[in-house]
Amino acid sequence: MALEIGILRADDVRPELVNAFGEYPEMFENLLRTASASEDFLECEDLIFTSYAVNQGVYPTQIDSHDAYIITGSKSGIYDDEDWIKALKQYVQRLNAKNKKLIGICFGHQLIAEALGGHAGKASCGWEIGVKQAVMFKGGDPRFSGVSEFCLAYSHQDQVLKEAPGSQVLAATPNCPIAMTSLGSHILTFQGHPEFVKAYAQALFELRESSYPAEVYSECKASLSIDTQHLEVAHWMIDFMRA
């Protein structure tokens, strides 16, 4: 059975990196197709992807055109006074009202919280970049029982400061107390980036080096030798969207 996924693209990849890594929807497609085809994920199914440039005001004609939606990361802040951000918050509210499956990544994680009554803003720690370990809270969502921690690439200076009412906070990093959340059976969000391959993360951090404090950048470079659990997280995403 096919799983139809709408990717709500909230940003464009830097032009210097597009040829090598593609746009963000392609990164998610590559991640989820690789995870779906992996030997330890036996229930492989047909994944159908359609991308919508919501940062340019493009949306599906019908909200029920897809089984599930993913909101990508973005260099924009959810507090920016942009019409497309306001429109995306309203769309999240519509998706939530219909209990549509929805996954938010980084900016998407923050925007979903803000749209549904939580709050996101500047992190007191400043930039969090590189590979970070998130520790799962005990007694959280039973769909992730048996998982104690996982590593992903992170790239943010904003974060969720207060989760949306009714949400469960499932995991935290040392500098990000709300690194993963769920809401009911239809919303799942992550501050980290499962779609970032190491080469892309490294290239992006190098291009932005002047934006980071020297110590933060040095720690980031060292962290890129740590393995991430991006495929495991992708399995969670597929299971979640399919359930």
C-alpha positions as CSV (number, residue, x, y, z in Angstrom):
1,M,0.0,0.0,0.0
2,A,1.3,3.4,-0.9
3,L,2.0,6.1,1.7
4,E,1.5,9.6,0.2
5,I,3.7,12.2,1.9
6,G,3.4,16.0,1.4
7,I,6.6,17.9,2.2
8,L,6.1,21.5,3.2
9,R,9.3,23.2,2.2
10,A,10.0,26.1,4.4
11,D,13.4,27.1,3.0
12,D,15.8,26.7,0.1
13,V,19.2,25.1,0.3
14,R,22.1,27.5,-0.2
15,P,22.9,27.7,-3.9
16,E,26.5,26.5,-3.4
17,L,25.2,23.2,-2.0
18,V,22.2,22.4,-4.2
19,N,24.1,20.5,-6.9
20,A,25.8,18.2,-4.4
21,F,22.9,17.7,-2.0
22,G,19.6,18.7,-3.6
23,E,16.9,20.7,-1.9
24,Y,15.4,19.8,1.5
25,P,12.5,17.7,0.1
26,E,15.0,15.6,-1.8
27,M,17.0,15.0,1.4
28,F,13.8,13.7,3.2
29,E,12.9,11.6,0.2
30,N,16.4,10.0,0.2
31,L,16.3,9.5,3.9
32,L,12.9,7.8,4.0
33,R,13.5,5.7,0.9
34,T,16.8,4.5,2.3
35,A,15.2,3.6,5.6
36,S,12.2,1.9,4.0
37,A,14.5,-0.3,1.9
38,S,16.9,-1.2,4.7
39,E,17.3,-4.9,5.7
40,D,16.2,-4.3,9.3
41,F,12.9,-2.6,8.2
42,L,11.0,-5.4,6.6
43,E,7.7,-3.8,5.9
44,C,8.8,-1.8,2.9
45,E,6.1,0.0,1.0
46,D,5.7,2.5,-1.8
47,L,6.5,6.0,-0.7
48,I,5.1,8.8,-2.8
49,F,6.4,12.3,-2.2
50,T,5.1,15.7,-3.3
51,S,6.8,18.9,-2.4
52,Y,5.2,22.3,-1.8
53,A,7.2,25.5,-1.4
54,V,5.2,27.0,1.5
55,N,7.8,29.7,1.8
56,Q,6.5,30.9,-1.5
57,G,2.8,30.3,-0.6
58,V,2.3,27.0,-2.4
59,Y,0.1,24.4,-0.7
60,P,-1.8,21.3,-1.7
61,T,-5.2,21.9,-3.4
62,Q,-6.8,19.5,-1.0
63,I,-5.7,18.9,2.6
64,D,-6.6,15.3,2.2
65,S,-4.4,14.8,-0.9
66,H,-1.8,13.2,1.4
67,D,-1.7,10.7,4.2
68,A,1.0,12.7,6.1
69,Y,2.9,15.9,6.0
70,I,6.5,16.9,6.9
71,I,7.5,20.5,7.7
72,T,11.2,21.1,6.9
73,G,13.7,23.3,8.7
74,S,14.4,26.9,7.7
75,K,16.8,29.7,8.4
76,S,13.8,31.9,9.2
77,G,12.6,32.3,12.7
78,I,9.0,31.4,13.6
79,Y,8.7,34.9,15.2
80,D,9.6,36.7,11.9
81,D,6.8,38.9,10.6
82,E,6.4,37.1,7.3
83,D,3.0,36.4,5.7
84,W,4.1,32.8,4.7
85,I,5.0,31.9,8.3
86,K,1.6,33.2,9.5
87,A,-0.1,31.1,6.7
88,L,1.9,28.0,7.6
89,K,0.8,28.3,11.3
90,Q,-2.8,28.5,10.1
91,Y,-2.3,25.4,7.9
92,V,-0.8,23.5,10.9
93,Q,-4.0,24.4,12.9
94,R,-6.1,23.0,10.0
95,L,-4.0,19.8,9.9
96,N,-4.3,19.4,13.7
97,A,-8.1,19.9,13.6
98,K,-8.3,17.1,11.1
99,N,-5.9,14.9,13.1
100,K,-3.7,14.6,9.9
101,K,-0.3,13.0,10.5
102,L,2.3,15.7,10.8
103,I,6.0,15.7,11.4
104,G,8.0,18.8,12.2
105,I,11.8,19.1,11.9
106,C,13.8,22.0,13.5
107,F,11.9,25.1,12.3
108,G,8.9,22.8,11.7
109,H,9.2,21.5,15.3
110,Q,9.2,25.1,16.6
111,L,6.4,26.3,14.3
112,I,4.0,23.5,15.3
113,A,4.5,24.2,18.9
114,E,3.9,27.9,18.4
115,A,0.9,27.4,16.1
116,L,-0.8,25.1,18.7
117,G,-0.4,27.2,21.8
118,G,3.2,26.7,22.8
119,H,6.1,29.1,22.5
120,A,9.4,29.1,20.6
121,G,12.2,31.7,20.5
122,K,15.9,32.3,20.9
123,A,17.8,29.6,22.9
124,S,19.6,31.0,25.9
125,C,22.7,28.9,25.0
126,G,22.9,30.5,21.5
127,W,23.9,28.2,18.6
128,E,23.6,24.5,19.0
129,I,25.4,22.8,16.0
130,G,27.0,19.5,15.3
131,V,26.0,16.0,16.4
132,K,24.2,16.0,19.7
133,Q,22.8,13.2,21.9
134,A,19.2,13.4,22.9
135,V,18.1,11.4,26.0
136,M,14.6,10.0,26.1
137,F,12.5,10.6,29.1
138,K,11.2,7.5,31.0
139,G,7.5,6.9,30.9
140,G,7.1,8.8,27.6
141,D,5.3,7.8,24.4
142,P,5.1,3.9,24.4
143,R,5.8,4.0,20.7
144,F,9.4,4.7,21.5
145,S,9.8,2.4,24.5
146,G,13.1,0.7,24.7
147,V,15.0,3.7,23.3
148,S,17.2,5.5,25.8
149,E,19.0,8.0,23.6
150,F,19.7,8.9,20.0
151,C,22.1,11.2,18.1
152,L,21.3,13.5,15.2
153,A,22.9,16.6,13.6
154,Y,21.6,19.8,15.1
155,S,21.7,23.3,13.6
156,H,19.7,25.9,15.5
157,Q,19.7,29.0,17.7
158,D,16.0,29.0,18.3
159,Q,14.1,26.2,20.1
160,V,10.8,25.3,21.7
161,L,10.6,27.1,25.1
162,K,7.1,25.8,26.0
163,E,5.5,22.8,24.4
164,A,2.0,23.0,23.0
165,P,-0.8,22.1,25.5
166,G,-1.4,18.4,25.4
167,S,2.0,17.6,24.0
168,Q,4.5,15.1,25.5
169,V,8.1,16.1,25.7
170,L,9.9,12.9,24.8
171,A,13.6,13.8,24.7
172,A,16.2,16.5,25.5
173,T,19.8,17.4,24.8
174,P,21.9,19.2,27.4
175,N,21.1,22.6,25.8
176,C,17.7,21.8,24.4
177,P,15.2,20.7,27.0
178,I,12.4,20.1,24.4
179,A,14.2,18.2,21.6
180,M,11.4,15.8,20.6
181,T,7.6,15.9,21.2
182,S,4.4,14.1,20.3
183,L,0.8,15.3,20.4
184,G,-1.9,12.6,20.3
185,S,-1.4,10.0,17.6
186,H,-1.0,12.5,14.8
187,I,2.0,14.9,15.5
188,L,5.7,14.1,16.0
189,T,8.4,16.7,16.1
190,F,12.2,16.8,16.4
191,Q,14.7,19.7,16.9
192,G,17.4,17.6,15.3
193,H,17.9,16.9,11.5
194,P,17.6,13.3,10.5
195,E,17.7,14.3,6.9
196,F,21.2,15.9,7.1
197,V,23.9,13.6,5.8
198,K,27.3,14.2,7.5
199,A,28.8,15.7,4.3
200,Y,26.0,18.3,4.0
201,A,26.1,19.2,7.7
202,Q,29.9,19.7,7.4
203,A,29.6,21.8,4.3
204,L,26.8,23.9,5.8
205,F,28.7,24.5,9.0
206,E,31.9,25.5,7.1
207,L,29.9,28.1,5.0
208,R,28.5,29.6,8.2
209,E,31.7,29.4,10.3
210,S,31.9,33.2,10.7
211,S,28.4,33.1,12.4
212,Y,29.5,30.8,15.2
213,P,31.6,31.4,18.3
214,A,35.0,29.8,17.8
215,E,34.6,27.3,20.7
216,V,31.1,26.3,19.4
217,Y,32.5,25.7,15.9
218,S,35.5,23.7,17.2
219,E,33.2,21.4,19.3
220,C,30.9,21.1,16.3
221,K,33.7,19.9,14.0
222,A,34.9,17.3,16.5
223,S,31.3,16.0,17.0
224,L,30.9,15.1,13.3
225,S,32.9,11.9,13.9
226,I,30.0,10.6,16.1
227,D,27.6,8.3,14.4
228,T,24.0,9.4,14.2
229,Q,20.8,7.3,14.4
230,H,19.2,9.0,11.5
231,L,17.9,5.8,9.9
232,E,16.4,4.7,13.2
233,V,14.6,8.0,13.5
234,A,13.5,7.6,9.8
235,H,12.0,4.3,10.8
236,W,10.1,6.0,13.6
237,M,8.8,8.6,11.1
238,I,7.6,5.9,8.6
239,D,5.9,3.9,11.3
240,F,4.3,7.0,12.7
241,M,3.0,8.2,9.3
242,R,1.7,4.7,8.4
243,A,0.0,3.9,11.7
